[in-house]
Amino acid sequence: MSIYSIISCAKCLLEWIIRGYLWTLAISLGIFIILAIVANLGGQRSKYRFLAKFAMIYFATIMGTTLLTPVFLLRPRNVINCKIVGWFIRKCSFLLEITWEVRGAGRLQDKVGGLICANHQSSIDILAMFNLWELMDRVTGIAKKEMLYVIPFGPAAWLAGLPYIDRQSPKSGYQTLDKCARLMKEQDIKMFIYPEGTRNSNRGLLPFKRGAFKTAINAKVPITPLIMSPYYFIDSKKYIFDKGHVIISVLDSIDTVDLKEADTDTLMTNCRNLMLEEYEKLAREVDKNAADPTWSNKNRPRIVFKD
């Protein structure tokens, strides 16, 4: 085959890839617009309206990450890629009419690597995390290994810098956490984790998993508790998903420099107690205010940062 033929074939392949990418972009935009329309149709207890709003979050996350793959290829496995994804996905807050108030925001702006431990209530937590990304800067989350095989999202998220953990294999899981420890210690990267390990659809906090706390002690990095107020505006049993306001409270970091591996359970318990106390405080606040239509319907900016 001549050089001319090779160049011609490469050109055709490139044109085919670009054309396919543009078609995918157009179709994705169309689907998202349809979801946005459906999300605003029907009454307060419309099942389709309820499902469309959650579908918007999932679709924006999956396709937003996938369509940015060409950008990720320029700097593969760089956690700054996650920040770019966040810029797109947090726009859903406008369409869903969710506003955010971050208290103690300055505690997320330090340039030191560490763990950010947050409570896990719903898929809405994805929006919360990405709305905080502009503050946290060099940060990434941890996803279960099964997500890696969700094509094309899994590989795209991997290129974006997202580490995967095998929950079925303790040995493999700890190896992943060890890699995260090096990222936190050597590159000053923050790891955003949900220590409950799974979503809690009820009030309060589930028991914590100890792996992340053991990792923090071994890496000698601080742990920053982050608590999101209850999503009073969502009721999955009644298919209610209204506009709402979320308060995010960032507590003082917990130092681990003088701790040993034997202190893991104590550290985990202390962190959970602090988070549970703050969660209950926020729950009382939003429950009281949500009963006031003036507070519930107040026009607010998308996000407010408070020190």
SVG drawing of the C-alpha trace seen along z (x, -y; Angstrom):
<svg xmlns="http://www.w3.org/2000/svg" viewBox="-51 -36 56 47">
<polyline fill="none" stroke="black" stroke-width="0.4" points="0.0,0.0 1.4,-3.4 1.9,-6.3 -0.8,-8.2 -3.3,-5.4 -2.4,-5.3 -2.9,-9.0 -6.2,-8.8 -7.4,-6.0 -6.4,-7.9 -8.2,-11.0 -11.4,-9.0 -11.1,-7.4 -10.7,-10.8 -13.7,-12.2 -15.8,-9.2 -14.8,-9.6 -15.5,-13.4 -18.9,-12.8 -19.8,-10.1 -18.8,-12.4 -20.9,-15.3 -23.9,-13.0 -23.6,-11.6 -23.3,-15.2 -26.5,-16.3 -28.5,-13.2 -27.3,-13.6 -28.4,-17.2 -31.7,-16.3 -32.3,-13.6 -31.3,-16.0 -33.7,-18.7 -36.6,-16.1 -35.8,-15.1 -35.7,-18.7 -39.2,-19.3 -40.7,-16.2 -39.1,-17.2 -41.3,-20.3 -44.6,-18.6 -47.3,-17.2 -48.4,-17.8 -46.4,-17.7 -46.8,-13.9 -46.2,-13.0 -44.1,-9.8 -42.8,-10.8 -41.7,-14.2 -40.0,-12.6 -38.2,-10.0 -37.2,-12.5 -35.4,-14.7 -33.3,-11.9 -32.7,-10.7 -31.4,-14.2 -28.7,-13.8 -27.7,-10.4 -27.7,-11.3 -25.7,-14.5 -23.1,-12.6 -22.8,-9.7 -22.8,-11.6 -21.0,-14.7 -18.1,-12.5 -18.2,-10.4 -18.3,-13.3 -15.3,-14.9 -13.1,-11.9 -11.1,-13.8 -10.2,-16.3 -9.2,-13.6 -6.9,-12.0 -4.8,-15.2 -3.9,-14.6 -5.1,-11.1 -5.6,-10.2 -5.3,-13.9 -7.8,-14.7 -8.2,-18.2 -10.3,-16.4 -13.0,-15.8 -13.2,-19.5 -14.1,-20.0 -16.8,-17.4 -18.2,-19.2 -18.5,-22.5 -21.0,-20.9 -22.9,-18.7 -23.6,-21.3 -25.6,-23.3 -28.4,-20.8 -29.0,-22.7 -30.6,-25.5 -33.0,-23.2 -33.9,-21.3 -34.2,-24.5 -31.9,-23.3 -29.8,-25.9 -26.8,-25.3 -25.5,-27.0 -22.0,-26.0 -21.0,-26.8 -17.3,-26.6 -16.4,-26.7 -12.9,-28.0 -12.0,-24.6 -12.2,-23.0 -9.8,-25.5 -6.5,-24.4 -4.0,-22.9 -3.3,-19.8 -4.3,-16.3 -6.7,-14.5 -10.1,-12.7 -13.4,-14.5 -16.0,-12.4 -19.6,-13.1 -23.0,-11.5 -24.7,-9.7 -28.5,-10.2 -29.4,-10.2 -28.2,-10.7 -28.5,-14.4 -25.2,-13.9 -23.6,-13.9 -24.8,-17.5 -23.6,-18.5 -20.1,-17.1 -19.7,-18.7 -21.0,-22.1 -18.2,-21.9 -15.5,-21.0 -14.7,-24.7 -13.7,-25.1 -11.9,-21.7 -9.9,-22.0 -7.6,-18.9 -10.0,-16.3 -11.5,-13.0 -14.0,-10.4 -13.8,-6.6 -16.2,-4.4 -17.0,-0.7 -15.1,1.4 -18.3,2.6 -18.7,-0.9 -15.5,-0.5 -17.3,1.9 -20.2,-0.4 -19.2,-1.3 -18.4,-4.1 -18.8,-5.9 -16.5,-3.7 -13.4,-4.0 -14.0,-7.7 -14.3,-8.3 -11.1,-6.3 -9.3,-8.6 -10.7,-11.6 -8.8,-10.3 -11.5,-8.4 -10.1,-5.4 -12.1,-2.2 -12.3,0.0 -13.2,3.7 -15.6,4.1 -15.8,7.9 -12.0,8.3 -10.7,6.8 -7.1,7.2 -7.7,5.5 -9.7,2.8 -6.9,2.0 -4.4,1.9 -6.7,-0.8 -6.8,-2.7 -3.0,-2.5 -2.8,-4.1 -5.2,-6.8 -3.0,-7.4 0.0,-8.1 -2.1,-10.5 -3.1,-12.4 0.4,-12.5 2.6,-13.0 0.3,-15.0 -1.9,-16.8 -5.0,-15.4 -8.2,-15.2 -10.4,-12.1 -14.2,-12.6 -15.7,-9.5 -18.9,-8.3 -17.8,-6.3 -21.3,-4.7 -20.5,-2.8 -24.0,-3.0 -27.0,-5.4 -29.1,-5.9 -32.7,-6.7 -33.7,-7.2 -32.7,-10.0 -29.4,-9.7 -26.2,-7.9 -25.4,-4.3 -22.4,-2.6 -19.1,-3.7 -16.6,-1.5 -13.1,-1.6 -10.9,-1.3 -10.7,-5.0 -9.9,-5.9 -7.1,-3.4 -5.8,-4.8 -5.9,-8.4 -3.9,-7.3 -1.3,-5.5 -0.9,-8.5 -1.0,-11.0 -3.5,-13.2 -6.4,-15.1 -10.1,-14.1 -12.6,-16.8 -16.2,-15.9 -18.9,-17.3 -22.6,-17.0 -25.5,-17.7 -28.8,-18.5 -31.8,-16.2 -33.5,-16.5 -36.8,-17.6 -38.1,-18.4 -37.8,-14.8 -40.2,-11.9 -39.6,-8.8 -42.7,-7.1 -45.0,-9.9 -42.9,-10.7 -42.3,-14.2 -39.2,-16.2 -39.8,-19.9 -37.4,-22.9 -35.3,-22.9 -32.4,-24.4 -29.5,-22.3 -27.2,-23.3 -23.7,-21.8 -21.7,-22.1 -18.0,-21.6 -16.5,-20.9 -12.9,-21.4 -10.5,-18.8 -9.4,-16.0 -5.6,-15.6 -4.2,-12.1 -0.5,-12.8 -0.2,-11.4 -2.5,-8.4 -1.6,-4.8 -3.4,-2.0 -4.8,-0.8 -6.6,-4.1 -8.7,-3.4 -11.9,-2.4 -11.7,-5.3 -11.1,-7.8 -14.0,-6.4 -16.4,-6.5 -15.4,-10.1 -15.8,-11.3 -19.2,-9.6 -20.4,-11.1 -19.4,-14.6 -21.2,-14.2 -24.3,-12.7 -24.5,-15.6 -24.2,-18.2 -26.7,-16.3 -29.3,-16.3 -28.7,-20.0 -29.2,-20.7 -32.3,-18.4 -34.0,-20.4 -33.1,-23.7 -34.5,-22.7 -37.5,-20.9 -38.5,-24.1 -37.8,-26.4 -39.4,-24.2 -42.8,-24.7 -42.5,-28.4 -43.5,-29.1 -41.5,-32.3 -38.3,-30.4 -39.1,-27.6 -39.9,-29.8 -37.2,-32.4 -35.2,-33.3 -31.6,-32.4 -28.4,-32.2 -27.4,-28.8 -24.7,-28.5 -23.5,-30.6 -20.2,-30.1 -19.9,-31.1 -16.8,-30.9"/>
</svg>
